[in-house]
Structure formats: structure tokens, C-alpha cells
Amino acid sequence: MKDLHNNIECESVLDPIVIEATATHTDIDLQDFNSAELVIFAGLDAGSGLSGSHKLVFTLKDSPDASTYTNVETADMLGVTVTSGTILTIDAVGEDNSIYQFGYVGGKRYLELTYTETGTVAMPMSITIIKSHGLDVPAI
């Protein structure tokens, strides 16, 4: 059996909470790791109903030094085509109550994740970053 446990490190970016406003999570530190998987656990929306008028838009930026962040590009990501830093839009019935995951393979040390609420959204959500390909193994 292969050993995954000693080769990853999980870090909570957002503990489970009902999202009802825009928020930014900065300085997600990838020091000593060469890859990361961003996992967004989106619960069932109890807001006005997801649509183009009631949605969450997720943007991801990276930085070498946590001072200036720039939008990630498609080449930095796995599992998504990036448009102006946007990695995910949840704006339709059936897109809630889902798990979304995106791989980051860019070379920057820090990430910044922002979700922007438009209209009324009331969705339980949590976000985890799974770091891997550590410089020192085991990771923990």
C-alpha cells in the first residue's frame, strides 16, 4: 500500500461557516511544498436561489512574497481554465451542495483566495488546502 498520509499536509483556509458576504483569505503559505490542491466544500444554498443575480465568484491570486498578489493563470492550475483569476462561479441551482477541487502548480509561495457574493447567498462552506510534494518528507 502506498503512503499518502506522510506526504501531505492539510490546512483549513475557512472553517465550516454559512457564507453570506464577500471575504478574502490571504497569505496561504506553501513554503516547503511544490504542489497544492484547493478543496471547496459548498453546502446547500438557503439564500434567494442561485442564479446570475445571486452567486459566488472565486478568484485566486499568487505572490512570491505576500506583498503583491497577481491573478493565477491557467498554466498555474489543474482542473480549471482561469479567466482573470476566476477559478469558480457558483451561480445555478445544482452547483451548490458540491465539492470543487483545483490543483495549483504555479511557482509562487503564497496564495490569496477571494469569494465575492453578488445578491443574496446563504451557503454553508469550508475550504481546505492540501499541500504535497514536500521538500522534507514526512510532511507532518
C-alpha beads as a LAMMPS data file, in Angstrom:
LAMMPS data file: protein, C-alpha beads

140 atoms
139 bonds

1 atom types
1 bond types

-500.0 500.0 xlo xhi
-500.0 500.0 ylo yhi
-500.0 500.0 zlo zhi

Masses

1 110.0

Atoms # bond

1 1 1 0.000 0.000 0.000
2 1 1 1.297 3.476 -0.864
3 1 1 1.653 6.101 1.895
4 1 1 -0.303 9.292 1.261
5 1 1 -0.627 10.266 4.929
6 1 1 3.036 11.175 5.434
7 1 1 3.286 13.039 2.130
8 1 1 0.602 15.705 2.515
9 1 1 -0.315 18.472 4.904
10 1 1 -3.882 19.760 5.209
11 1 1 -4.647 23.284 6.342
12 1 1 -8.035 24.897 6.855
13 1 1 -8.436 28.092 4.863
14 1 1 -12.042 28.537 6.021
15 1 1 -13.594 26.547 8.849
16 1 1 -17.216 25.474 8.179
17 1 1 -19.476 28.534 8.271
18 1 1 -22.502 29.910 6.436
19 1 1 -21.235 32.328 3.786
20 1 1 -23.314 35.486 3.491
21 1 1 -20.730 38.068 2.413
22 1 1 -17.582 38.624 0.363
23 1 1 -14.300 37.581 2.005
24 1 1 -10.590 37.314 1.205
25 1 1 -8.191 34.751 2.658
26 1 1 -4.606 35.925 2.251
27 1 1 -1.148 34.559 2.904
28 1 1 -1.940 30.879 2.325
29 1 1 1.650 29.730 2.728
30 1 1 3.002 26.921 0.529
31 1 1 6.559 27.082 1.889
32 1 1 8.415 23.745 1.590
33 1 1 5.782 22.273 -0.779
34 1 1 5.822 22.052 -4.560
35 1 1 2.124 21.476 -5.204
36 1 1 -1.253 22.101 -3.626
37 1 1 -4.882 21.116 -4.040
38 1 1 -7.566 23.646 -3.120
39 1 1 -10.797 21.955 -1.997
40 1 1 -14.032 23.940 -1.639
41 1 1 -16.912 22.209 0.145
42 1 1 -20.098 24.085 -0.838
43 1 1 -23.282 23.208 1.026
44 1 1 -26.915 23.745 0.112
45 1 1 -27.780 27.405 -0.560
46 1 1 -30.610 28.787 1.572
47 1 1 -30.444 32.283 0.058
48 1 1 -32.574 33.668 -2.748
49 1 1 -31.762 30.792 -5.102
50 1 1 -28.541 30.639 -7.080
51 1 1 -28.635 32.489 -10.397
52 1 1 -26.757 35.135 -12.340
53 1 1 -28.087 37.634 -9.765
54 1 1 -27.315 35.511 -6.682
55 1 1 -23.886 33.910 -6.893
56 1 1 -20.395 33.387 -5.520
57 1 1 -17.339 34.058 -7.685
58 1 1 -13.972 32.675 -6.534
59 1 1 -10.710 34.285 -7.639
60 1 1 -7.217 33.035 -6.864
61 1 1 -4.023 35.077 -6.825
62 1 1 -0.423 34.180 -6.042
63 1 1 2.626 36.026 -4.766
64 1 1 6.300 35.252 -4.170
65 1 1 6.468 37.383 -1.000
66 1 1 2.895 38.074 0.294
67 1 1 3.153 41.735 -0.660
68 1 1 1.871 41.914 -4.246
69 1 1 -0.647 39.373 -5.499
70 1 1 -1.429 38.734 -9.175
71 1 1 -4.147 36.613 -10.750
72 1 1 -3.218 32.988 -11.349
73 1 1 -3.248 31.847 -14.948
74 1 1 -4.490 28.620 -16.484
75 1 1 -0.885 27.338 -16.704
76 1 1 -0.667 27.609 -12.882
77 1 1 -3.740 25.446 -12.337
78 1 1 -5.003 21.915 -12.900
79 1 1 -8.680 21.144 -13.450
80 1 1 -9.805 24.614 -14.489
81 1 1 -9.494 27.235 -17.208
82 1 1 -8.810 30.542 -15.468
83 1 1 -10.333 33.827 -16.631
84 1 1 -8.947 36.971 -14.953
85 1 1 -8.102 34.947 -11.849
86 1 1 -11.590 33.429 -11.619
87 1 1 -11.420 29.713 -10.865
88 1 1 -15.068 29.059 -9.949
89 1 1 -18.500 30.628 -10.213
90 1 1 -21.417 29.081 -8.342
91 1 1 -24.473 30.640 -9.946
92 1 1 -27.055 27.962 -10.703
93 1 1 -29.277 25.510 -8.894
94 1 1 -27.435 22.216 -8.676
95 1 1 -23.990 23.836 -8.369
96 1 1 -24.357 24.066 -4.599
97 1 1 -24.067 21.038 -2.330
98 1 1 -20.886 20.035 -4.189
99 1 1 -17.161 19.583 -3.707
100 1 1 -14.839 21.520 -6.020
101 1 1 -11.118 20.884 -6.264
102 1 1 -8.353 22.646 -8.152
103 1 1 -4.644 21.908 -8.352
104 1 1 -2.092 24.726 -8.010
105 1 1 1.238 24.046 -9.729
106 1 1 2.493 27.627 -10.022
107 1 1 5.836 28.523 -8.521
108 1 1 4.784 31.172 -6.008
109 1 1 4.915 30.712 -2.234
110 1 1 1.655 32.448 -1.244
111 1 1 -1.947 32.208 -2.409
112 1 1 -4.881 34.557 -1.880
113 1 1 -8.437 33.301 -2.340
114 1 1 -11.386 35.684 -2.588
115 1 1 -15.036 34.801 -2.911
116 1 1 -17.317 37.620 -3.957
117 1 1 -21.015 37.461 -3.186
118 1 1 -23.498 39.043 -5.557
119 1 1 -27.128 39.245 -4.446
120 1 1 -28.155 37.042 -1.543
121 1 1 -26.343 33.764 -0.903
122 1 1 -26.525 31.784 2.355
123 1 1 -24.383 28.714 1.815
124 1 1 -22.505 26.612 4.362
125 1 1 -18.950 26.258 3.137
126 1 1 -15.463 25.241 4.152
127 1 1 -12.176 25.475 2.274
128 1 1 -9.081 23.312 2.732
129 1 1 -5.661 23.443 1.107
130 1 1 -3.838 20.135 0.754
131 1 1 -0.095 20.650 0.338
132 1 1 2.048 17.954 -1.253
133 1 1 5.398 17.163 -2.871
134 1 1 7.138 18.470 0.218
135 1 1 10.823 19.238 0.330
136 1 1 11.049 17.243 3.562
137 1 1 9.107 14.005 3.893
138 1 1 7.270 13.050 6.014
139 1 1 5.273 16.282 5.792
140 1 1 3.963 16.194 9.355

Bonds

1 1 1 2
2 1 2 3
3 1 3 4
4 1 4 5
5 1 5 6
6 1 6 7
7 1 7 8
8 1 8 9
9 1 9 10
10 1 10 11
11 1 11 12
12 1 12 13
13 1 13 14
14 1 14 15
15 1 15 16
16 1 16 17
17 1 17 18
18 1 18 19
19 1 19 20
20 1 20 21
21 1 21 22
22 1 22 23
23 1 23 24
24 1 24 25
25 1 25 26
26 1 26 27
27 1 27 28
28 1 28 29
29 1 29 30
30 1 30 31
31 1 31 32
32 1 32 33
33 1 33 34
34 1 34 35
35 1 35 36
36 1 36 37
37 1 37 38
38 1 38 39
39 1 39 40
40 1 40 41
41 1 41 42
42 1 42 43
43 1 43 44
44 1 44 45
45 1 45 46
46 1 46 47
47 1 47 48
48 1 48 49
49 1 49 50
50 1 50 51
51 1 51 52
52 1 52 53
53 1 53 54
54 1 54 55
55 1 55 56
56 1 56 57
57 1 57 58
58 1 58 59
59 1 59 60
60 1 60 61
61 1 61 62
62 1 62 63
63 1 63 64
64 1 64 65
65 1 65 66
66 1 66 67
67 1 67 68
68 1 68 69
69 1 69 70
70 1 70 71
71 1 71 72
72 1 72 73
73 1 73 74
74 1 74 75
75 1 75 76
76 1 76 77
77 1 77 78
78 1 78 79
79 1 79 80
80 1 80 81
81 1 81 82
82 1 82 83
83 1 83 84
84 1 84 85
85 1 85 86
86 1 86 87
87 1 87 88
88 1 88 89
89 1 89 90
90 1 90 91
91 1 91 92
92 1 92 93
93 1 93 94
94 1 94 95
95 1 95 96
96 1 96 97
97 1 97 98
98 1 98 99
99 1 99 100
100 1 100 101
101 1 101 102
102 1 102 103
103 1 103 104
104 1 104 105
105 1 105 106
106 1 106 107
107 1 107 108
108 1 108 109
109 1 109 110
110 1 110 111
111 1 111 112
112 1 112 113
113 1 113 114
114 1 114 115
115 1 115 116
116 1 116 117
117 1 117 118
118 1 118 119
119 1 119 120
120 1 120 121
121 1 121 122
122 1 122 123
123 1 123 124
124 1 124 125
125 1 125 126
126 1 126 127
127 1 127 128
128 1 128 129
129 1 129 130
130 1 130 131
131 1 131 132
132 1 132 133
133 1 133 134
134 1 134 135
135 1 135 136
136 1 136 137
137 1 137 138
138 1 138 139
139 1 139 140
